[in-house]
Amino acid sequence: MATRRSEGISETADTRARSAQPKGTRAAARTKSAHRAPVSADDRRAMVAEAAYLRAERRGFIPGHETEDWLAAEQEVDALLKIGGGAAQ
């Protein structure tokens, strides 16, 4: 990310873009992100499947841990959905 030094203060391009927005726009963006649409059951299942696959990949796809991977992935996805404001249907 490119940075610009201005009188001893480092400012990133993202910081400049955010500070260029009117304050009301930033507040509206935060409000919109707090009211996300719920995640469908199919989307949740796809997220769990991907997380379980990544767990198996890190382990080298050694067989015998499929259920363990799936259950851990479900817990991980559900925790992320709870934090993010989405809810599985």
Backbone atoms as SQL, in Angstrom:
CREATE TABLE atoms (id INTEGER PRIMARY KEY, chain TEXT, resi INTEGER, resn TEXT, atom TEXT, x REAL, y REAL, z REAL);
INSERT INTO atoms VALUES
  (1, 'A', 1, 'MET', 'N', 0.841, -1.157, 0.000),
  (2, 'A', 1, 'MET', 'CA', 0.000, 0.000, 0.000),
  (3, 'A', 1, 'MET', 'C', 0.896, 1.233, 0.000),
  (4, 'A', 2, 'ALA', 'N', 0.548, 2.173, -0.807),
  (5, 'A', 2, 'ALA', 'CA', 1.348, 3.388, -0.909),
  (6, 'A', 2, 'ALA', 'C', 1.067, 4.302, 0.274),
  (7, 'A', 3, 'THR', 'N', 2.121, 4.896, 0.773),
  (8, 'A', 3, 'THR', 'CA', 1.949, 5.854, 1.866),
  (9, 'A', 3, 'THR', 'C', 2.550, 7.179, 1.457),
  (10, 'A', 4, 'ARG', 'N', 2.075, 8.223, 2.094),
  (11, 'A', 4, 'ARG', 'CA', 2.596, 9.550, 1.825),
  (12, 'A', 4, 'ARG', 'C', 2.940, 10.173, 3.165),
  (13, 'A', 5, 'ARG', 'N', 4.118, 10.725, 3.249),
  (14, 'A', 5, 'ARG', 'CA', 4.528, 11.382, 4.489),
  (15, 'A', 5, 'ARG', 'C', 4.258, 12.866, 4.359),
  (16, 'A', 6, 'SER', 'N', 3.584, 13.375, 5.341),
  (17, 'A', 6, 'SER', 'CA', 3.255, 14.789, 5.339),
  (18, 'A', 6, 'SER', 'C', 3.539, 15.340, 6.729),
  (19, 'A', 7, 'GLU', 'N', 4.586, 16.087, 6.843),
  (20, 'A', 7, 'GLU', 'CA', 4.985, 16.705, 8.108),
  (21, 'A', 7, 'GLU', 'C', 5.072, 15.676, 9.232),
  (22, 'A', 8, 'GLY', 'N', 5.707, 14.531, 8.936),
  (23, 'A', 8, 'GLY', 'CA', 5.948, 13.534, 9.974),
  (24, 'A', 8, 'GLY', 'C', 4.780, 12.600, 10.218),
  (25, 'A', 9, 'ILE', 'N', 3.668, 12.777, 9.507),
  (26, 'A', 9, 'ILE', 'CA', 2.506, 11.915, 9.698),
  (27, 'A', 9, 'ILE', 'C', 2.353, 11.054, 8.458),
  (28, 'A', 10, 'SER', 'N', 2.347, 9.735, 8.654),
  (29, 'A', 10, 'SER', 'CA', 2.176, 8.815, 7.541),
  (30, 'A', 10, 'SER', 'C', 0.689, 8.614, 7.297),
  (31, 'A', 11, 'GLU', 'N', 0.287, 8.705, 6.027),
  (32, 'A', 11, 'GLU', 'CA', -1.116, 8.587, 5.682),
  (33, 'A', 11, 'GLU', 'C', -1.234, 7.614, 4.511),
  (34, 'A', 12, 'THR', 'N', -2.081, 6.609, 4.638),
  (35, 'A', 12, 'THR', 'CA', -2.252, 5.650, 3.562),
  (36, 'A', 12, 'THR', 'C', -3.343, 6.131, 2.616),
  (37, 'A', 13, 'ALA', 'N', -3.408, 5.496, 1.455),
  (38, 'A', 13, 'ALA', 'CA', -4.433, 5.850, 0.476),
  (39, 'A', 13, 'ALA', 'C', -5.817, 5.579, 1.046),
  (40, 'A', 14, 'ASP', 'N', -5.976, 4.492, 1.827),
  (41, 'A', 14, 'ASP', 'CA', -7.276, 4.190, 2.430),
  (42, 'A', 14, 'ASP', 'C', -7.683, 5.260, 3.423),
  (43, 'A', 15, 'THR', 'N', -6.738, 5.740, 4.211),
  (44, 'A', 15, 'THR', 'CA', -7.035, 6.782, 5.187),
  (45, 'A', 15, 'THR', 'C', -7.479, 8.049, 4.480),
  (46, 'A', 16, 'ARG', 'N', -6.783, 8.400, 3.403),
  (47, 'A', 16, 'ARG', 'CA', -7.169, 9.603, 2.653),
  (48, 'A', 16, 'ARG', 'C', -8.562, 9.435, 2.068),
  (49, 'A', 17, 'ALA', 'N', -8.878, 8.248, 1.544),
  (50, 'A', 17, 'ALA', 'CA', -10.195, 8.024, 0.945),
  (51, 'A', 17, 'ALA', 'C', -11.292, 8.131, 1.993),
  (52, 'A', 18, 'ARG', 'N', -11.043, 7.572, 3.170),
  (53, 'A', 18, 'ARG', 'CA', -12.051, 7.654, 4.230),
  (54, 'A', 18, 'ARG', 'C', -12.222, 9.070, 4.716),
  (55, 'A', 19, 'SER', 'N', -11.111, 9.797, 4.860),
  (56, 'A', 19, 'SER', 'CA', -11.217, 11.154, 5.375),
  (57, 'A', 19, 'SER', 'C', -11.829, 12.091, 4.345),
  (58, 'A', 20, 'ALA', 'N', -11.814, 11.712, 3.073),
  (59, 'A', 20, 'ALA', 'CA', -12.403, 12.545, 2.028),
  (60, 'A', 20, 'ALA', 'C', -13.920, 12.413, 2.010),
  (61, 'A', 21, 'GLN', 'N', -14.454, 11.343, 2.592),
  (62, 'A', 21, 'GLN', 'CA', -15.900, 11.155, 2.623),
  (63, 'A', 21, 'GLN', 'C', -16.524, 12.071, 3.665),
  (64, 'A', 22, 'PRO', 'N', -17.703, 12.587, 3.385),
  (65, 'A', 22, 'PRO', 'CA', -18.413, 13.357, 4.412),
  (66, 'A', 22, 'PRO', 'C', -18.725, 12.461, 5.603),
  (67, 'A', 23, 'LYS', 'N', -18.758, 13.025, 6.786),
  (68, 'A', 23, 'LYS', 'CA', -18.954, 12.225, 7.995),
  (69, 'A', 23, 'LYS', 'C', -20.274, 11.471, 7.982),
  (70, 'A', 24, 'GLY', 'N', -21.312, 12.043, 7.442),
  (71, 'A', 24, 'GLY', 'CA', -22.602, 11.361, 7.381),
  (72, 'A', 24, 'GLY', 'C', -22.536, 10.099, 6.542),
  (73, 'A', 25, 'THR', 'N', -21.736, 10.106, 5.485),
  (74, 'A', 25, 'THR', 'CA', -21.590, 8.947, 4.615),
  (75, 'A', 25, 'THR', 'C', -20.921, 7.806, 5.356),
  (76, 'A', 26, 'ARG', 'N', -19.894, 8.111, 6.141),
  (77, 'A', 26, 'ARG', 'CA', -19.207, 7.066, 6.902),
  (78, 'A', 26, 'ARG', 'C', -20.145, 6.438, 7.927),
  (79, 'A', 27, 'ALA', 'N', -20.951, 7.250, 8.587),
  (80, 'A', 27, 'ALA', 'CA', -21.888, 6.723, 9.581),
  (81, 'A', 27, 'ALA', 'C', -22.927, 5.837, 8.900),
  (82, 'A', 28, 'ALA', 'N', -23.393, 6.236, 7.724),
  (83, 'A', 28, 'ALA', 'CA', -24.370, 5.432, 6.995),
  (84, 'A', 28, 'ALA', 'C', -23.758, 4.102, 6.583),
  (85, 'A', 29, 'ALA', 'N', -22.510, 4.099, 6.180),
  (86, 'A', 29, 'ALA', 'CA', -21.839, 2.859, 5.783),
  (87, 'A', 29, 'ALA', 'C', -21.738, 1.909, 6.965),
  (88, 'A', 30, 'ARG', 'N', -21.423, 2.437, 8.146),
  (89, 'A', 30, 'ARG', 'CA', -21.347, 1.581, 9.336),
  (90, 'A', 30, 'ARG', 'C', -22.712, 1.013, 9.659),
  (91, 'A', 31, 'THR', 'N', -23.761, 1.797, 9.518),
  (92, 'A', 31, 'THR', 'CA', -25.109, 1.338, 9.816),
  (93, 'A', 31, 'THR', 'C', -25.517, 0.237, 8.858),
  (94, 'A', 32, 'LYS', 'N', -25.218, 0.393, 7.580),
  (95, 'A', 32, 'LYS', 'CA', -25.566, -0.618, 6.591),
  (96, 'A', 32, 'LYS', 'C', -24.857, -1.931, 6.883),
  (97, 'A', 33, 'SER', 'N', -23.581, -1.876, 7.251),
  (98, 'A', 33, 'SER', 'CA', -22.849, -3.114, 7.496),
  (99, 'A', 33, 'SER', 'C', -23.353, -3.813, 8.750),
  (100, 'A', 34, 'ALA', 'N', -23.947, -3.082, 9.673),
  (101, 'A', 34, 'ALA', 'CA', -24.469, -3.690, 10.890),
  (102, 'A', 34, 'ALA', 'C', -25.769, -4.446, 10.616),
  (103, 'A', 35, 'HIS', 'N', -26.444, -4.156, 9.500),
  (104, 'A', 35, 'HIS', 'CA', -27.716, -4.789, 9.169),
  (105, 'A', 35, 'HIS', 'C', -27.565, -5.654, 7.936),
  (106, 'A', 36, 'ARG', 'N', -26.739, -6.659, 8.032),
  (107, 'A', 36, 'ARG', 'CA', -26.512, -7.565, 6.912),
  (108, 'A', 36, 'ARG', 'C', -27.670, -8.535, 6.791),
  (109, 'A', 37, 'ALA', 'N', -27.904, -8.994, 5.580),
  (110, 'A', 37, 'ALA', 'CA', -28.934, -9.995, 5.347),
  (111, 'A', 37, 'ALA', 'C', -28.482, -11.323, 5.945),
  (112, 'A', 38, 'PRO', 'N', -29.421, -12.111, 6.439),
  (113, 'A', 38, 'PRO', 'CA', -29.050, -13.415, 6.992),
  (114, 'A', 38, 'PRO', 'C', -28.447, -14.309, 5.911),
  (115, 'A', 39, 'VAL', 'N', -27.591, -15.198, 6.327),
  (116, 'A', 39, 'VAL', 'CA', -26.936, -16.132, 5.417),
  (117, 'A', 39, 'VAL', 'C', -27.863, -17.329, 5.229),
  (118, 'A', 40, 'SER', 'N', -28.063, -17.738, 3.984),
  (119, 'A', 40, 'SER', 'CA', -28.940, -18.884, 3.718),
  (120, 'A', 40, 'SER', 'C', -28.261, -20.169, 4.198),
  (121, 'A', 41, 'ALA', 'N', -29.060, -21.202, 4.337),
  (122, 'A', 41, 'ALA', 'CA', -28.527, -22.502, 4.766),
  (123, 'A', 41, 'ALA', 'C', -27.530, -23.039, 3.741),
  (124, 'A', 42, 'ASP', 'N', -27.810, -22.819, 2.449),
  (125, 'A', 42, 'ASP', 'CA', -26.893, -23.283, 1.401),
  (126, 'A', 42, 'ASP', 'C', -25.561, -22.537, 1.459),
  (127, 'A', 43, 'ASP', 'N', -25.623, -21.220, 1.703),
  (128, 'A', 43, 'ASP', 'CA', -24.388, -20.434, 1.806),
  (129, 'A', 43, 'ASP', 'C', -23.573, -20.869, 3.028),
  (130, 'A', 44, 'ARG', 'N', -24.255, -21.105, 4.139),
  (131, 'A', 44, 'ARG', 'CA', -23.565, -21.551, 5.351),
  (132, 'A', 44, 'ARG', 'C', -22.881, -22.897, 5.103),
  (133, 'A', 45, 'ARG', 'N', -23.598, -23.839, 4.435),
  (134, 'A', 45, 'ARG', 'CA', -23.031, -25.148, 4.148),
  (135, 'A', 45, 'ARG', 'C', -21.797, -25.030, 3.259),
  (136, 'A', 46, 'ALA', 'N', -21.864, -24.127, 2.292),
  (137, 'A', 46, 'ALA', 'CA', -20.705, -23.921, 1.404),
  (138, 'A', 46, 'ALA', 'C', -19.525, -23.358, 2.182),
  (139, 'A', 47, 'MET', 'N', -19.798, -22.453, 3.113),
  (140, 'A', 47, 'MET', 'CA', -18.729, -21.881, 3.939),
  (141, 'A', 47, 'MET', 'C', -18.100, -22.964, 4.816),
  (142, 'A', 48, 'VAL', 'N', -18.942, -23.816, 5.394),
  (143, 'A', 48, 'VAL', 'CA', -18.443, -24.901, 6.249),
  (144, 'A', 48, 'VAL', 'C', -17.621, -25.880, 5.414),
  (145, 'A', 49, 'ALA', 'N', -18.108, -26.211, 4.222),
  (146, 'A', 49, 'ALA', 'CA', -17.379, -27.150, 3.357),
  (147, 'A', 49, 'ALA', 'C', -15.997, -26.607, 3.005),
  (148, 'A', 50, 'GLU', 'N', -15.933, -25.329, 2.689),
  (149, 'A', 50, 'GLU', 'CA', -14.636, -24.730, 2.356),
  (150, 'A', 50, 'GLU', 'C', -13.694, -24.727, 3.564),
  (151, 'A', 51, 'ALA', 'N', -14.231, -24.368, 4.731),
  (152, 'A', 51, 'ALA', 'CA', -13.401, -24.343, 5.933),
  (153, 'A', 51, 'ALA', 'C', -12.903, -25.748, 6.284),
  (154, 'A', 52, 'ALA', 'N', -13.777, -26.755, 6.118),
  (155, 'A', 52, 'ALA', 'CA', -13.374, -28.141, 6.395),
  (156, 'A', 52, 'ALA', 'C', -12.298, -28.595, 5.407),
  (157, 'A', 53, 'TYR', 'N', -12.454, -28.226, 4.148),
  (158, 'A', 53, 'TYR', 'CA', -11.449, -28.567, 3.130),
  (159, 'A', 53, 'TYR', 'C', -10.093, -27.953, 3.490),
  (160, 'A', 54, 'LEU', 'N', -10.108, -26.685, 3.884),
  (161, 'A', 54, 'LEU', 'CA', -8.848, -26.010, 4.228),
  (162, 'A', 54, 'LEU', 'C', -8.184, -26.657, 5.441),
  (163, 'A', 55, 'ARG', 'N', -8.998, -27.110, 6.402),
  (164, 'A', 55, 'ARG', 'CA', -8.436, -27.819, 7.558),
  (165, 'A', 55, 'ARG', 'C', -7.770, -29.125, 7.111),
  (166, 'A', 56, 'ALA', 'N', -8.454, -29.867, 6.247),
  (167, 'A', 56, 'ALA', 'CA', -7.899, -31.132, 5.749),
  (168, 'A', 56, 'ALA', 'C', -6.633, -30.890, 4.939),
  (169, 'A', 57, 'GLU', 'N', -6.640, -29.842, 4.159),
  (170, 'A', 57, 'GLU', 'CA', -5.464, -29.504, 3.351),
  (171, 'A', 57, 'GLU', 'C', -4.256, -29.210, 4.244),
  (172, 'A', 58, 'ARG', 'N', -4.469, -28.435, 5.317),
  (173, 'A', 58, 'ARG', 'CA', -3.359, -28.122, 6.239),
  (174, 'A', 58, 'ARG', 'C', -2.801, -29.385, 6.876),
  (175, 'A', 59, 'ARG', 'N', -3.662, -30.394, 7.049),
  (176, 'A', 59, 'ARG', 'CA', -3.240, -31.640, 7.665),
  (177, 'A', 59, 'ARG', 'C', -2.644, -32.604, 6.637),
  (178, 'A', 60, 'GLY', 'N', -2.676, -32.240, 5.368),
  (179, 'A', 60, 'GLY', 'CA', -2.125, -33.105, 4.325),
  (180, 'A', 60, 'GLY', 'C', -3.117, -34.155, 3.845),
  (181, 'A', 61, 'PHE', 'N', -4.403, -33.933, 4.042),
  (182, 'A', 61, 'PHE', 'CA', -5.479, -34.833, 3.608),
  (183, 'A', 61, 'PHE', 'C', -5.331, -36.241, 4.159),
  (184, 'A', 62, 'ILE', 'N', -4.777, -36.356, 5.356),
  (185, 'A', 62, 'ILE', 'CA', -4.664, -37.665, 6.007),
  (186, 'A', 62, 'ILE', 'C', -6.081, -38.115, 6.359),
  (187, 'A', 63, 'PRO', 'N', -6.489, -39.326, 5.905),
  (188, 'A', 63, 'PRO', 'CA', -7.862, -39.771, 6.138),
  (189, 'A', 63, 'PRO', 'C', -8.139, -40.071, 7.609),
  (190, 'A', 64, 'GLY', 'N', -9.445, -40.057, 7.933),
  (191, 'A', 64, 'GLY', 'CA', -9.876, -40.414, 9.275),
  (192, 'A', 64, 'GLY', 'C', -10.269, -39.231, 10.142),
  (193, 'A', 65, 'HIS', 'N', -10.145, -38.018, 9.619),
  (194, 'A', 65, 'HIS', 'CA', -10.460, -36.833, 10.409),
  (195, 'A', 65, 'HIS', 'C', -11.562, -35.976, 9.773),
  (196, 'A', 66, 'GLU', 'N', -12.308, -36.562, 8.853),
  (197, 'A', 66, 'GLU', 'CA', -13.294, -35.800, 8.101),
  (198, 'A', 66, 'GLU', 'C', -14.383, -35.212, 9.000),
  (199, 'A', 67, 'THR', 'N', -14.914, -36.032, 9.895),
  (200, 'A', 67, 'THR', 'CA', -15.975, -35.564, 10.793),
  (201, 'A', 67, 'THR', 'C', -15.451, -34.487, 11.729),
  (202, 'A', 68, 'GLU', 'N', -14.270, -34.707, 12.255),
  (203, 'A', 68, 'GLU', 'CA', -13.633, -33.717, 13.137),
  (204, 'A', 68, 'GLU', 'C', -13.450, -32.383, 12.410),
  (205, 'A', 69, 'ASP', 'N', -12.992, -32.444, 11.153),
  (206, 'A', 69, 'ASP', 'CA', -12.809, -31.232, 10.356),
  (207, 'A', 69, 'ASP', 'C', -14.136, -30.523, 10.135),
  (208, 'A', 70, 'TRP', 'N', -15.173, -31.284, 9.813),
  (209, 'A', 70, 'TRP', 'CA', -16.475, -30.694, 9.521),
  (210, 'A', 70, 'TRP', 'C', -17.048, -30.005, 10.764),
  (211, 'A', 71, 'LEU', 'N', -16.991, -30.693, 11.905),
  (212, 'A', 71, 'LEU', 'CA', -17.553, -30.123, 13.132),
  (213, 'A', 71, 'LEU', 'C', -16.784, -28.875, 13.578),
  (214, 'A', 72, 'ALA', 'N', -15.473, -28.907, 13.450),
  (215, 'A', 72, 'ALA', 'CA', -14.668, -27.730, 13.805),
  (216, 'A', 72, 'ALA', 'C', -14.970, -26.583, 12.844),
  (217, 'A', 73, 'ALA', 'N', -15.163, -26.901, 11.566),
  (218, 'A', 73, 'ALA', 'CA', -15.485, -25.871, 10.581),
  (219, 'A', 73, 'ALA', 'C', -16.852, -25.261, 10.866),
  (220, 'A', 74, 'GLU', 'N', -17.813, -26.082, 11.276),
  (221, 'A', 74, 'GLU', 'CA', -19.145, -25.559, 11.629),
  (222, 'A', 74, 'GLU', 'C', -19.045, -24.572, 12.786),
  (223, 'A', 75, 'GLN', 'N', -18.289, -24.925, 13.809),
  (224, 'A', 75, 'GLN', 'CA', -18.123, -24.024, 14.955),
  (225, 'A', 75, 'GLN', 'C', -17.465, -22.719, 14.528),
  (226, 'A', 76, 'GLU', 'N', -16.447, -22.813, 13.691),
  (227, 'A', 76, 'GLU', 'CA', -15.722, -21.637, 13.218),
  (228, 'A', 76, 'GLU', 'C', -16.639, -20.714, 12.405),
  (229, 'A', 77, 'VAL', 'N', -17.381, -21.286, 11.470),
  (230, 'A', 77, 'VAL', 'CA', -18.277, -20.494, 10.621),
  (231, 'A', 77, 'VAL', 'C', -19.393, -19.876, 11.457),
  (232, 'A', 78, 'ASP', 'N', -19.989, -20.650, 12.351),
  (233, 'A', 78, 'ASP', 'CA', -21.064, -20.114, 13.189),
  (234, 'A', 78, 'ASP', 'C', -20.569, -18.967, 14.056),
  (235, 'A', 79, 'ALA', 'N', -19.352, -19.080, 14.582),
  (236, 'A', 79, 'ALA', 'CA', -18.788, -17.995, 15.385),
  (237, 'A', 79, 'ALA', 'C', -18.575, -16.748, 14.534),
  (238, 'A', 80, 'LEU', 'N', -18.078, -16.927, 13.317),
  (239, 'A', 80, 'LEU', 'CA', -17.868, -15.785, 12.427),
  (240, 'A', 80, 'LEU', 'C', -19.192, -15.141, 12.031),
  (241, 'A', 81, 'LEU', 'N', -20.217, -15.955, 11.782),
  (242, 'A', 81, 'LEU', 'CA', -21.516, -15.404, 11.420),
  (243, 'A', 81, 'LEU', 'C', -22.141, -14.652, 12.595),
  (244, 'A', 82, 'LYS', 'N', -21.934, -15.150, 13.789),
  (245, 'A', 82, 'LYS', 'CA', -22.466, -14.468, 14.978),
  (246, 'A', 82, 'LYS', 'C', -21.784, -13.119, 15.167),
  (247, 'A', 83, 'ILE', 'N', -20.471, -13.077, 15.014),
  (248, 'A', 83, 'ILE', 'CA', -19.715, -11.829, 15.159),
  (249, 'A', 83, 'ILE', 'C', -20.088, -10.852, 14.045),
  (250, 'A', 84, 'GLY', 'N', -20.239, -11.374, 12.817),
  (251, 'A', 84, 'GLY', 'CA', -20.517, -10.526, 11.665),
  (252, 'A', 84, 'GLY', 'C', -21.942, -10.041, 11.596),
  (253, 'A', 85, 'GLY', 'N', -22.836, -10.542, 12.429),
  (254, 'A', 85, 'GLY', 'CA', -24.201, -10.070, 12.433),
  (255, 'A', 85, 'GLY', 'C', -25.132, -10.893, 11.567),
  (256, 'A', 86, 'GLY', 'N', -24.596, -11.806, 10.750),
  (257, 'A', 86, 'GLY', 'CA', -25.447, -12.669, 9.945),
  (258, 'A', 86, 'GLY', 'C', -25.912, -13.832, 10.781),
  (259, 'A', 87, 'ALA', 'N', -26.989, -14.472, 10.363),
  (260, 'A', 87, 'ALA', 'CA', -27.488, -15.633, 11.096),
  (261, 'A', 87, 'ALA', 'C', -27.885, -16.702, 10.107),
  (262, 'A', 88, 'ALA', 'N', -27.548, -17.926, 10.414),
  (263, 'A', 88, 'ALA', 'CA', -27.929, -19.033, 9.539),
  (264, 'A', 88, 'ALA', 'C', -29.412, -19.292, 9.688),
  (265, 'A', 89, 'GLN', 'N', -30.046, -19.654, 8.581),
  (266, 'A', 89, 'GLN', 'CA', -31.493, -19.925, 8.633),
  (267, 'A', 89, 'GLN', 'C', -31.729, -21.391, 8.830);
